[in-house]
Structure formats: C-alpha cells, structure tokens
Amino acid sequence: MLNDPRPRRQYRQVADQIMALVASQELAPGERLPSERDLAELLSVSRPSLREALIALEVEGQVEIRMGSGIYVGAGPAAGGAAPIDAEGPLEILQARSIVEAAIAEEAARHASPELIARLDDNLREMGAALEDRPRLVALDGQFHILIAAGVGNSVLANFTQQIYEKRLSALFMEFSSRFEGPRTWRLALSEHGAIRDAIADGDAPAAREAMRHHLSESQRRFTESFLVERHQQA
C-alpha cells in the first residue's frame, strides 16, 4: 500500500514543538508558557500556524489560553479523551475556499437569475438583523455561499460548497473563530457579501470572482491581524 503523500499539517507540527518545549523545560500544569510573540520567534514559526497549534492544544486540554493574561500548561486530556486533533486548519480551509469559491462566484454571475438575487437579498437582510447572534450568523453565512453555488445549476458544486463550509463547524475552527469574530468582523463580512451580491446581480463575472476572493482573503486576514492573547488588552 502506498504511503499517504499528504504532508503533515503545519499546525500539528508546531503543536508537537510546543509540547516538546513544555517537556524540555519541565513545565507543570498551570505554569506559564512564553508569550505568543516569543513562542513564534523561539520556534521559528509563523503566527498563524502558532495560533492554530495553540488552539488545537487548548481544545485537547494541553494548554489554557487566558485572554489578557497568557498561555499556560493545561491539565491534559481527560482519561479516555479524544485523539489529538488533525483536522484541516481554519486558515487552510479559508485558502481553499478562496480559490474554489472565487471561480464559483464568477460562474454564478453568468447564470444569475432574479430568484437567486432575491434569495441573496433575503439572506443579507437576515444577517444584518442577527449581528449579535453568532450561531445564527454562522448558519446564514453558510447559506449565502451555498446559495451562490446552487445558482450555477450544478449540484456537484453546491454539494461541494456545503461540504467544505461544514468544516467550519469543527471544534478547532469554531474555537479558533470564536477568538477573533465579533459584531465588527461580521459587519465587515456582511459588507463583503453585499459586494459579491452586486457583482453577481450585474452579471459581472470578473468582479464577482474578485469580490469573493477578497472576502475570503479578508476573512483569513482578520484571523491574523491581532494577537491571540493580547487582543482584549488592546481593546
């Protein structure tokens, strides 16, 4: 049987480095790790990969991230707990979506129907009224992207968009996004959705492609623009 050719996920490799550091320094549960900035420099890794690693370790119980305080060694997973997380990383998912969904939006602009635009308008109105309701916003966000794919008239694309969006509901992605999402970021996303809707309604395929690419690239950037622990201190 051939070996799996896929590279090991970057954040998982970083998570292993963090736990090796904990072991080498003999840090006990409750003891503090270096800051996010210092950890990134010490391990020679990017902040995005470090963040994904830290949040994966927190979901597993290996570390505890205390807003405005620091990163601490956790008590470890409970007996019989789940295996270490090795799901697709949030930033990896957003990058893949940016590539694929930009092309889907371009095609949707070529097939735009009054029915599709009406459904997108309904979705945007509902999102605008739900800016303080995160579970509702997550559902409406997914619906917006799935509606666009369905508007192409290709069930494979619609199903694929739904499947890749559902990866947003993983424990790692939900914990990761909860650290950085809020009314401000959702308002920005809503505005970006409006630009996508307008380009599709105008039948402007290149503009629809660029608007979708911009939206998902900006979503990725918003997850990396501020520090994981110091965010609330800055606020």
KOLNU-872231 format. One line per 10 residues: number of its first residue (from 1); their letters; for each residue x, y, z negated of N, C-alpha, C. Coordinates in pm, 1 decimal, padded with zeros to 6 digits. Layout:
NUM	A	X,Y,Z,X,Y,Z,X,Y,Z; ...;
! end
This chain:
1	MLNDPRPRRQ	00085.5,-00119.9,00000.0,00000.0,00000.0,00000.0,00088.5,00124.0,00000.0; 00054.2,00221.3,00083.9,00134.3,00341.5,00093.1,00119.7,00424.2,-00033.2; 00227.9,00493.0,-00071.3,00221.3,00583.0,-00185.2,00135.2,00702.9,-00150.7; 00070.8,00761.5,-00251.7,-00010.5,00880.8,-00230.7,00081.6,00994.3,-00186.4; 00061.0,01052.2,-00063.5,00151.9,01155.1,-00013.9,00126.7,01292.7,-00075.4; 00019.6,01307.7,-00150.3,-00012.9,01439.2,-00204.1,00084.7,01477.5,-00315.4; 00135.1,01601.4,-00314.6,00226.1,01644.2,-00421.8,00150.3,01656.6,-00552.3; 00220.6,01635.8,-00663.6,00157.7,01652.7,-00794.1,00121.5,01799.3,-00811.9; 00009.1,01825.2,-00870.6,-00039.1,01961.7,-00883.1,00060.7,02047.5,-00961.3; 00080.8,02169.9,-00910.4,00179.9,02259.0,-00970.4,00148.5,02286.8,-01116.5;
11	YRQVADQIMA	00023.3,02314.7,-01147.6,-00007.7,02349.0,-01286.1,00013.4,02230.8,-01380.0; -00003.0,02107.4,-01326.6,00019.2,01989.5,-01410.1,00167.1,01974.2,-01441.1; 00251.3,02005.1,-01344.6,00395.5,02002.0,-01368.8,00434.1,02105.9,-01474.4; 00372.2,02224.9,-01464.5,00400.7,02330.3,-01562.5,00351.4,02288.3,-01700.6; 00235.3,02223.4,-01706.6,00183.1,02175.0,-01835.0,00281.3,02078.8,-01900.0; 00341.2,01991.2,-01819.7,00440.8,01898.1,-01873.5,00562.3,01973.3,-01928.3; 00602.1,02081.6,-01858.9,00716.0,02161.3,-01906.4,00683.5,02227.4,-02040.7; 00561.9,02276.1,-02053.9,00522.1,02340.8,-02179.0,00525.8,02240.6,-02294.0; 00471.5,02121.1,-02270.1,00469.6,02021.2,-02377.0,00610.4,01970.8,-02407.6; 00698.4,01968.9,-02306.4,00837.7,01932.0,-02331.9,00904.9,02038.0,-02419.1;
21	LVASQELAPG	00869.3,02164.6,-02396.5,00922.6,02273.1,-02478.3,00874.6,02259.0,-02623.3; 00746.2,02227.1,-02639.9,00691.7,02206.5,-02774.3,00768.3,02095.7,-02845.7; 00794.0,01985.2,-02772.7,00864.8,01872.1,-02832.0,01009.7,01907.9,-02864.4; 01077.8,01977.5,-02772.3,01219.6,02008.7,-02792.7,01240.3,02104.9,-02909.8; 01142.3,02193.7,-02931.8,01153.5,02289.6,-03041.2,01084.6,02239.9,-03168.5; 01030.6,02117.6,-03159.6,00965.1,02053.4,-03273.4,00858.8,02144.6,-03335.5; 00775.9,02203.2,-03247.5,00669.3,02290.7,-03294.5,00552.1,02207.3,-03343.1; 00501.0,02240.2,-03458.3,00389.3,02166.8,-03518.1,00257.8,02234.7,-03481.5; 00145.9,02163.3,-03492.5,00015.5,02225.6,-03468.2,-00000.8,02353.0,-03550.4; -00049.1,02457.9,-03482.2,-00067.2,02586.7,-03549.5,00048.7,02681.2,-03532.3;
31	ERLPSERDLA	00164.0,02628.7,-03487.6,00278.9,02716.8,-03466.0,00266.0,02786.4,-03330.4; 00323.2,02903.9,-03324.6,00305.5,02990.1,-03207.8,00408.7,02961.4,-03099.1; 00362.2,02962.0,-02975.6,00449.6,02949.9,-02859.1,00493.8,03088.9,-02814.2; 00594.0,03098.3,-02727.9,00630.1,03228.7,-02671.9,00510.8,03290.9,-02598.9; 00518.0,03421.6,-02575.2,00410.3,03491.5,-02504.6,00399.4,03440.5,-02361.5; 00289.7,03475.9,-02297.4,00271.0,03435.5,-02157.1,00386.1,03484.3,-02070.2; 00424.1,03609.5,-02088.0,00534.3,03665.0,-02008.3,00663.5,03587.4,-02032.8; 00692.8,03563.1,-02160.6,00817.1,03494.2,-02194.5,00816.2,03349.0,-02146.7; 00700.7,03284.5,-02157.9,00691.4,03146.3,-02110.1,00716.7,03138.9,-01959.5; 00658.1,03232.0,-01884.0,00676.5,03231.7,-01738.7,00824.2,03248.2,-01703.4;
41	ELLSVSRPSL	00893.1,03337.4,-01775.6,01035.1,03359.4,-01748.8,01117.5,03239.9,-01794.1; 01086.4,03185.2,-01910.9,01161.9,03073.6,-01967.0,01153.5,02949.8,-01877.7; 01032.7,02924.8,-01823.0,01011.9,02805.4,-01741.2,01033.2,02831.7,-01592.5; 01057.2,02958.6,-01557.0,01076.8,02997.6,-01415.7,00957.4,02956.1,-01329.8; 00838.0,02992.6,-01376.7,00715.2,02959.8,-01303.6,00632.9,03086.9,-01285.2; 00538.3,03082.4,-01192.4,00452.4,03196.8,-01167.8,00346.6,03208.5,-01276.8; 00298.5,03329.4,-01298.0,00192.3,03349.6,-01395.8,00066.0,03270.4,-01361.0; 00022.4,03267.5,-01232.4,-00097.5,03189.4,-01201.8,-00084.3,03041.8,-01238.5; 00029.3,02979.8,-01204.4,00048.8,02838.9,-01238.4,00054.7,02819.2,-01388.8; 00118.3,02914.8,-01459.0,00126.6,02906.0,-01604.5,-00012.3,02913.8,-01666.4;
51	REALIALEVE	-00094.8,03004.2,-01615.7,-00229.5,03018.9,-01669.7,-00311.7,02892.6,-01652.2; -00305.2,02837.1,-01532.7,-00379.8,02713.6,-01508.4,-00331.5,02603.7,-01602.5; -00200.6,02596.5,-01621.0,-00144.0,02494.3,-01709.9,-00189.6,02514.4,-01853.2; -00184.1,02638.0,-01902.1,-00223.2,02666.4,-02039.8,-00370.3,02634.2,-02064.1; -00455.3,02669.9,-01967.4,-00597.7,02645.4,-01986.7,-00628.3,02496.6,-01976.6; -00558.3,02425.1,-01889.3,-00575.7,02279.5,-01883.9,-00535.9,02218.0,-02018.7; -00425.5,02265.2,-02075.2,-00380.6,02213.2,-02205.0,-00477.7,02250.4,-02316.1; -00539.9,02367.9,-02305.6,-00637.5,02405.7,-02407.3,-00761.2,02316.3,-02399.7; -00808.9,02289.5,-02277.1,-00924.2,02200.3,-02261.7,-00892.2,02063.3,-02321.4; -00767.5,02021.2,-02309.8,-00724.7,01891.2,-02362.0,-00698.7,01894.6,-02513.5;
61	GQVEIRMGSG	-00693.9,02014.3,-02571.4,-00666.8,02025.5,-02714.7,-00519.5,02036.3,-02749.8; -00434.0,02049.0,-02647.9,-00289.8,02053.7,-02673.7,-00241.8,02191.7,-02715.7; -00310.4,02297.1,-02671.3,-00276.9,02432.0,-02715.2,-00405.5,02505.5,-02748.5; -00390.6,02616.0,-02819.6,-00504.2,02703.5,-02851.4,-00467.2,02844.5,-02809.5; -00549.9,02904.9,-02726.3,-00526.1,03040.9,-02678.4,-00615.4,03134.5,-02757.9; -00553.8,03224.1,-02835.6,-00629.2,03317.4,-02918.6,-00615.4,03457.2,-02859.3; -00725.9,03510.0,-02808.9,-00724.3,03641.7,-02747.2,-00670.3,03746.0,-02845.0; -00577.6,03826.7,-02795.9,-00521.3,03932.4,-02877.7,-00423.5,03884.7,-02983.0; -00392.7,03755.3,-02983.2,-00302.7,03701.4,-03085.8,-00187.3,03625.8,-03022.5; -00216.3,03520.8,-02949.2,-00107.5,03444.7,-02888.1,-00150.8,03304.2,-02849.9;
71	IYVGAGPAAG	-00051.9,03224.0,-02818.1,-00072.1,03085.5,-02776.0,-00012.2,02995.9,-02884.3; -00090.8,02902.6,-02932.6,-00049.7,02819.8,-03044.7,-00058.7,02671.5,-03008.6; 00024.1,02592.2,-03072.3,00018.6,02447.7,-03053.2,-00113.0,02396.8,-03110.8; -00182.3,02313.8,-03033.8,-00309.5,02259.7,-03078.6,-00292.2,02130.7,-03156.7; -00404.3,02080.0,-03203.3,-00401.9,01955.6,-03282.0,-00391.3,01833.1,-03193.5; -00406.1,01850.1,-03061.5,-00401.3,01736.4,-02970.0,-00540.1,01682.4,-02943.9; -00553.1,01600.0,-02842.0,-00685.0,01544.9,-02808.6,-00737.6,01454.8,-02919.9; -00868.5,01452.7,-02933.0,-00930.6,01364.6,-03031.9,-00907.8,01219.7,-02993.1; -00912.8,01132.4,-03091.1,-00894.1,00989.2,-03064.6,-00993.8,00942.8,-02960.2; -00942.7,00871.7,-02861.0,-01029.3,00823.4,-02753.9,-01072.6,00932.1,-02657.7;
81	GAAPIDAEGP	-01003.2,01048.5,-02662.5,-01039.8,01159.9,-02576.5,-01011.8,01130.9,-02429.6; -01053.3,01226.6,-02346.9,-01038.2,01210.2,-02203.2,-00890.8,01212.6,-02163.2; -00863.0,01155.2,-02045.4,-00727.5,01156.6,-01991.3,-00688.3,01300.0,-01955.9; -00558.0,01329.0,-01945.1,-00514.9,01463.6,-01907.3,-00582.0,01510.1,-01778.4; -00614.9,01637.4,-01773.2,-00681.8,01694.2,-01656.2,-00587.2,01692.6,-01537.3; -00637.4,01649.9,-01423.2,-00558.5,01654.4,-01299.6,-00648.5,01693.3,-01182.9; -00750.7,01774.4,-01211.9,-00840.8,01822.0,-01107.7,-00772.6,01932.2,-01026.5; -00834.1,01966.7,-00913.9,-00782.2,02078.1,-00835.1,-00782.5,02204.0,-00920.4; -00676.8,02283.7,-00908.8,-00669.3,02407.3,-00984.9,-00762.9,02512.9,-00927.7; -00814.1,02603.6,-01012.1,-00904.5,02708.9,-00964.6,-00847.7,02791.4,-00849.8;
91	LEILQARSIV	-00720.7,02828.8,-00858.6,-00662.9,02911.8,-00753.3,-00644.0,02833.3,-00624.2; -00615.8,02704.2,-00637.0,-00605.3,02616.2,-00520.4,-00741.1,02605.4,-00450.7; -00846.6,02593.1,-00529.8,-00981.8,02584.4,-00473.7,-01018.0,02713.5,-00402.3; -00990.3,02828.2,-00465.2,-01024.4,02955.9,-00403.5,-00946.4,02978.1,-00274.1; -00821.8,02934.3,-00270.3,-00743.1,02947.9,-00147.5,-00803.1,02863.4,-00036.5; -00841.2,02740.6,-00068.8,-00902.2,02653.3,00031.6,-01034.6,02710.7,00080.9; -01113.2,02762.7,-00012.1,-01241.3,02821.8,00026.7,-01220.5,02942.9,00116.8; -01119.8,03023.1,00087.9,-01092.8,03140.8,00169.7,-01065.3,03102.1,00314.0; -00987.6,02996.5,00333.1,-00954.1,02951.5,00468.4,-01076.5,02897.3,00540.7; -01151.5,02810.3,00473.7,-01263.4,02741.4,00538.1,-01385.8,02831.4,00551.6;
101	EAAIAEEAAR	-01421.6,02900.5,00443.0,-01545.1,02977.3,00445.9,-01534.3,03103.5,00531.5; -01413.9,03153.7,00552.2,-01398.4,03266.6,00644.5,-01442.1,03225.5,00785.1; -01401.8,03105.5,00825.6,-01442.6,03055.3,00957.1,-01592.5,03029.0,00962.1; -01650.0,02981.8,00852.3,-01793.9,02956.0,00847.7,-01871.8,03087.4,00858.6; -01826.7,03191.2,00788.1,-01894.8,03320.8,00795.7,-01888.0,03377.4,00937.0; -01775.2,03359.1,01002.2,-01759.9,03404.5,01140.9,-01863.5,03337.0,01230.7; -01879.4,03206.9,01213.3,-01976.1,03131.9,01293.6,-02119.4,03169.4,01256.0; -02143.7,03194.6,01127.1,-02278.3,03233.4,01083.3,-02322.1,03364.1,01148.5; -02225.8,03455.9,01168.0,-02259.4,03583.5,01232.1,-02305.9,03562.4,01375.8; -02259.4,03456.2,01437.5,-02300.2,03427.2,01576.0,-02437.3,03360.2,01582.0;
111	HASPELIARL	-02484.8,03310.5,01466.9,-02612.5,03239.1,01462.8,-02711.1,03305.2,01367.2; -02685.5,03429.4,01329.6,-02768.5,03496.1,01228.2,-02913.8,03505.4,01273.0; -03000.8,03470.9,01182.6,-03145.2,03478.4,01208.5,-03208.6,03570.0,01104.7; -03323.9,03627.7,01136.1,-03393.1,03710.3,01035.6,-03420.7,03632.4,00906.4; -03447.0,03503.2,00917.8,-03474.0,03422.0,00799.7,-03350.4,03414.2,00709.8; -03232.8,03393.5,00770.8,-03109.9,03387.4,00692.4,-03085.0,03519.9,00622.0; -03098.8,03630.5,00692.5,-03072.7,03761.8,00632.2,-03170.1,03788.3,00518.2; -03296.3,03749.1,00535.5,-03395.6,03767.7,00428.9,-03357.3,03687.5,00304.6; -03309.2,03566.1,00325.0,-03268.4,03483.3,00210.8,-03145.1,03541.7,00141.7; -03052.0,03594.0,00219.7,-02934.3,03657.0,00160.2,-02974.9,03781.7,00081.4;
121	DDNLREMGAA	-03070.4,03857.8,00134.6,-03117.1,03977.2,00064.5,-03182.2,03939.9,-00069.3; -03261.7,03835.2,-00068.4,-03324.3,03788.6,-00192.5,-03217.8,03749.3,-00294.2; -03116.7,03679.0,-00244.9,-03008.1,03634.7,-00332.4,-02935.3,03753.8,-00393.6; -02906.4,03855.1,-00311.2,-02834.7,03972.4,-00361.1,-02917.3,04047.4,-00465.4; -03046.9,04056.9,-00443.6,-03132.4,04123.1,-00541.9,-03131.6,04046.8,-00674.8; -03139.0,03915.7,-00666.3,-03138.5,03835.0,-00788.7,-03005.2,03847.2,-00861.5; -02895.0,03848.2,-00786.7,-02763.9,03864.7,-00850.3,-02754.1,03999.1,-00920.6; -02803.5,04102.5,-00854.4,-02797.5,04235.9,-00913.4,-02875.0,04246.8,-01043.5; -02977.1,04164.9,-01057.4,-03059.3,04168.0,-01178.3,-03007.9,04073.9,-01287.6; -02901.5,04001.0,-01258.3,-02854.8,03898.2,-01352.8,-02709.4,03919.4,-01395.3;
131	LEDRPRLVAL	-02661.3,04043.1,-01393.2,-02518.9,04069.2,-01417.5,-02473.0,04037.2,-01559.8; -02565.5,04015.5,-01650.8,-02527.9,03979.0,-01787.5,-02554.5,03830.6,-01815.9; -02598.7,03757.6,-01714.9,-02637.7,03617.3,-01732.7,-02541.9,03529.9,-01651.8; -02429.8,03491.6,-01713.8,-02324.8,03421.0,-01639.3,-02371.6,03289.7,-01576.9; -02441.0,03201.1,-01649.0,-02485.1,03076.3,-01583.9,-02570.9,03102.2,-01460.4; -02659.2,03202.3,-01469.3,-02744.0,03236.3,-01354.9,-02660.2,03291.3,-01240.2; -02561.7,03374.0,-01272.3,-02474.8,03431.3,-01169.8,-02394.9,03323.3,-01097.3; -02344.5,03227.6,-01171.3,-02268.0,03119.1,-01109.1,-02356.1,03043.4,-01009.8; -02480.8,03015.4,-01049.3,-02572.6,02944.1,-00960.3,-02604.8,03026.9,-00836.4; -02630.5,03156.5,-00855.0,-02664.2,03243.2,-00741.7,-02544.2,03263.8,-00650.0;
141	DGQFHILIAA	-02426.4,03271.4,-00707.9,-02304.1,03283.8,-00627.5,-02290.0,03163.4,-00535.1; -02308.5,03044.5,-00590.4,-02301.1,02924.9,-00507.7,-02408.3,02923.5,-00400.6; -02528.6,02965.3,-00437.1,-02638.8,02967.4,-00340.4,-02606.3,03059.0,-00222.6; -02545.4,03174.8,-00250.4,-02509.8,03269.3,-00143.7,-02418.7,03203.8,-00041.0; -02316.0,03137.1,-00089.0,-02219.0,03075.9,00002.6,-02280.4,02956.9,00077.5; -02363.8,02882.5,00010.5,-02427.2,02766.4,00074.5,-02528.1,02812.4,00179.6; -02601.4,02921.5,00151.9,-02695.9,02976.3,00249.9,-02624.3,03013.9,00379.6; -02507.8,03074.1,00365.8,-02432.6,03114.7,00485.9,-02392.2,02993.2,00567.2; -02342.5,02890.8,00500.1,-02302.9,02768.8,00572.3,-02423.6,02702.8,00637.3; -02536.4,02700.3,00566.2,-02657.6,02640.5,00623.4,-02705.1,02720.3,00744.6;
151	GVGNSVLANF	-02676.3,02850.8,00745.2,-02718.5,02935.8,00855.7,-02649.9,02903.3,00987.1; -02538.9,02830.9,00980.2,-02470.4,02789.5,01103.2,-02550.2,02680.6,01174.0; -02631.8,02606.7,01097.0,-02711.0,02499.0,01155.5,-02636.8,02367.3,01163.6; -02531.1,02353.1,01082.4,-02450.3,02231.1,01082.3,-02455.2,02172.4,00941.7; -02519.2,02059.2,00924.6,-02537.3,02001.9,00791.4,-02404.7,01961.6,00727.2; -02306.5,01923.5,00808.6,-02175.7,01885.1,00753.2,-02111.7,02005.4,00685.1; -02117.5,02121.8,00750.9,-02060.0,02242.3,00691.4,-02135.2,02283.3,00565.0; -02267.9,02272.0,00568.4,-02346.8,02307.6,00449.7,-02314.3,02214.9,00333.2; -02306.2,02086.1,00360.2,-02274.5,01989.4,00254.6,-02133.1,02009.4,00202.9; -02040.8,02037.1,00294.0,-01901.9,02059.2,00252.7,-01891.7,02181.7,00162.4;
161	TQQIYEKRLS	-01959.7,02289.8,00200.6,-01956.0,02411.8,00119.9,-02012.7,02386.8,-00018.6; -02119.7,02311.1,-00025.7,-02178.4,02279.1,-00155.8,-02082.6,02195.3,-00239.4; -02019.5,02097.5,-00176.7,-01928.0,02009.4,-00250.0,-01807.1,02085.6,-00303.7; -01750.8,02172.9,-00221.1,-01631.9,02245.1,-00266.4,-01670.4,02349.8,-00370.5; -01790.3,02406.9,-00358.2,-01833.6,02503.1,-00459.0,-01856.5,02433.9,-00593.7; -01906.8,02312.8,-00590.0,-01934.5,02240.6,-00714.0,-01808.1,02212.7,-00794.8; -01692.1,02220.7,-00730.0,-01566.6,02206.1,-00804.1,-01547.8,02322.2,-00901.8; -01621.0,02431.7,-00878.0,-01618.1,02545.2,-00969.4,-01678.5,02508.4,-01105.6; -01755.6,02400.8,-01109.2,-01823.1,02361.3,-01232.2,-01738.1,02266.7,-01317.0; -01615.2,02239.1,-01274.2,-01527.6,02153.7,-01354.2,-01493.1,02223.4,-01485.0;
171	ALFMEFSSRF	-01455.9,02145.2,-01585.2,-01420.7,02202.5,-01716.3,-01304.9,02300.5,-01704.0; -01205.9,02267.1,-01620.4,-01089.8,02353.9,-01604.1,-01129.6,02485.8,-01539.5; -01206.7,02479.7,-01429.7,-01243.9,02602.1,-01358.5,-01334.2,02688.7,-01446.4; -01431.1,02628.3,-01515.1,-01523.6,02706.6,-01595.7,-01450.8,02773.9,-01712.1; -01359.0,02703.2,-01774.2,-01282.6,02764.0,-01883.7,-01192.1,02873.7,-01830.4; -01129.7,02848.0,-01716.5,-01040.5,02945.9,-01654.8,-01116.8,03073.3,-01620.0; -01229.5,03057.7,-01550.0,-01303.9,03175.6,-01505.3,-01365.6,03251.6,-01621.4; -01401.6,03182.0,-01728.5,-01463.1,03249.9,-01842.4,-01367.5,03350.0,-01905.8; -01237.6,03328.7,-01885.4,-01137.1,03418.4,-01942.7,-01129.6,03551.6,-01867.7; -01171.5,03552.5,-01741.9,-01148.0,03670.2,-01658.0,-01274.5,03731.0,-01598.5;
181	EGPRTWRLAL	-01385.2,03658.0,-01601.7,-01508.6,03709.5,-01542.9,-01588.3,03790.3,-01644.7; -01662.9,03886.9,-01594.8,-01750.0,03968.6,-01676.9,-01834.0,04055.4,-01586.4; -01917.9,04140.7,-01641.9,-02002.9,04226.5,-01557.2,-01924.5,04305.3,-01452.5; -01805.4,04354.1,-01489.4,-01727.4,04431.9,-01392.2,-01687.8,04347.3,-01272.2; -01635.4,04228.3,-01296.7,-01591.2,04143.8,-01184.9,-01710.4,04093.7,-01104.0; -01824.4,04068.4,-01172.0,-01942.7,04025.5,-01097.4,-01998.1,04138.8,-01011.7; -01988.2,04262.7,-01058.8,-02032.8,04375.0,-00974.8,-01946.3,04385.5,-00849.8; -01816.2,04365.0,-00866.2,-01727.2,04367.0,-00750.3,-01763.5,04254.6,-00653.1; -01788.8,04135.2,-00705.7,-01826.9,04022.2,-00620.8,-01957.1,04050.8,-00548.4; -02052.2,04113.5,-00617.4,-02180.9,04146.2,-00554.8,-02161.1,04243.5,-00439.6;
191	SEHGAIRDAI	-02075.4,04343.1,-00459.4,-02046.5,04438.0,-00351.7,-01982.0,04367.2,-00232.7; -01891.4,04274.8,-00261.1,-01826.2,04199.5,-00153.5,-01925.7,04109.2,-00081.3; -02018.9,04050.4,-00155.7,-02125.2,03971.6,-00092.1,-02207.7,04059.8,00001.3; -02233.6,04183.3,-00042.2,-02310.4,04274.8,00042.4,-02239.9,04303.7,00173.7; -02106.5,04317.3,00168.3,-02030.4,04342.7,00291.0,-02036.1,04221.6,00384.5; -02032.6,04102.9,00327.7,-02043.7,03981.1,00409.0,-02180.6,03975.4,00474.4; -02284.1,04001.9,00396.0,-02422.0,04000.8,00447.7,-02436.4,04098.9,00563.6; -02382.4,04220.6,00546.8,-02397.2,04322.9,00650.4,-02328.5,04281.8,00779.8; -02210.2,04224.3,00768.1,-02138.3,04182.3,00888.6,-02213.0,04071.3,00961.1; -02269.7,03978.1,00884.8,-02347.0,03868.9,00946.3,-02472.9,03925.5,01011.5;
201	ADGDAPAARE	-02541.8,04016.9,00942.0,-02664.2,04076.8,00996.9,-02635.1,04153.9,01125.7; -02516.7,04215.5,01133.9,-02478.0,04290.2,01254.3,-02431.3,04199.1,01367.2; -02416.6,04070.0,01337.3,-02364.4,03978.3,01438.2,-02218.2,04002.6,01469.4; -02147.0,04064.5,01375.4,-02005.8,04098.5,01395.0,-01920.8,03985.1,01338.4; -01886.2,03889.5,01421.9,-01815.6,03770.1,01377.2,-01679.4,03800.5,01314.1; -01594.1,03883.1,01378.7,-01464.1,03912.4,01316.2,-01478.3,03981.8,01180.3; -01575.9,04073.5,01170.0,-01595.1,04143.7,01043.3,-01645.8,04048.0,00935.4; -01731.9,03954.4,00972.8,-01782.6,03856.6,00876.4,-01669.6,03768.7,00826.2; -01583.3,03728.2,00916.9,-01468.5,03645.8,00878.3,-01379.6,03721.1,00779.9; -01349.2,03847.0,00811.3,-01260.6,03925.2,00726.6,-01326.0,03955.6,00591.7;
211	AMRHHLSESQ	-01457.2,03983.2,00591.9,-01526.5,04013.4,00466.6,-01525.2,03892.5,00373.1; -01544.6,03773.5,00427.1,-01540.8,03653.0,00343.9,-01398.7,03626.6,00294.5; -01301.7,03640.1,00382.5,-01163.1,03618.8,00341.0,-01125.0,03717.8,00231.7; -01165.4,03843.5,00248.8,-01134.9,03945.9,00149.2,-01200.3,03911.8,00015.0; -01324.5,03870.9,00018.3,-01397.6,03838.6,-00104.7,-01328.8,03727.7,-00184.2; -01294.1,03618.7,-00116.9,-01236.0,03506.3,-00189.4,-01091.1,03533.3,-00228.6; -01020.9,03613.1,-00148.9,-00885.7,03653.8,-00188.3,-00890.0,03745.1,-00309.3; -00988.4,03834.6,-00312.1,-01004.2,03923.8,-00426.9,-01045.4,03845.9,-00551.5; -01129.1,03744.6,-00533.4,-01166.7,03659.8,-00647.3,-01042.5,03595.9,-00707.7; -00952.8,03550.3,-00620.7,-00827.5,03490.2,-00667.7,-00741.0,03594.7,-00738.2;
221	RRFTESFLVE	-00733.6,03715.0,-00681.4,-00651.1,03819.9,-00741.4,-00703.5,03860.6,-00878.5; -00836.3,03864.9,-00894.2,-00892.8,03905.0,-01023.0,-00856.2,03808.3,-01134.6; -00824.5,03684.3,-01097.2,-00781.5,03586.2,-01196.5,-00634.6,03602.2,-01232.7; -00563.3,03690.5,-01164.1,-00419.1,03702.9,-01188.1,-00376.7,03846.8,-01217.6; -00472.2,03939.3,-01227.5,-00434.0,04079.8,-01238.3,-00401.8,04124.0,-01380.4; -00442.2,04048.5,-01482.1,-00413.3,04086.3,-01619.7,-00366.0,03964.6,-01697.7; -00305.0,03989.3,-01810.7,-00250.3,03878.8,-01888.9,-00360.5,03799.8,-01958.2; -00339.0,03672.4,-01971.6,-00436.8,03581.7,-02030.4,-00465.8,03617.4,-02176.2; -00361.5,03640.2,-02254.3,-00378.7,03664.1,-02397.5,-00397.1,03812.2,-02427.8; -00326.7,03898.8,-02355.5,-00329.0,04041.4,-02387.4,-00446.7,04115.4,-02328.1;
231	RHQQA	-00529.8,04047.8,-02252.2,-00641.1,04112.2,-02182.4,-00729.7,04192.7,-02277.8; -00772.6,04132.4,-02387.3,-00862.0,04200.9,-02478.7,-00790.5,04312.9,-02555.2; -00661.6,04296.0,-02577.2,-00586.6,04402.7,-02643.3,-00586.1,04527.6,-02554.0; -00566.4,04505.9,-02422.6,-00564.0,04619.0,-02329.6,-00701.3,04684.7,-02322.6; -00808.2,04602.2,-02327.9,-00944.3,04655.3,-02322.6,-00972.8,04743.3,-02443.6;
! end
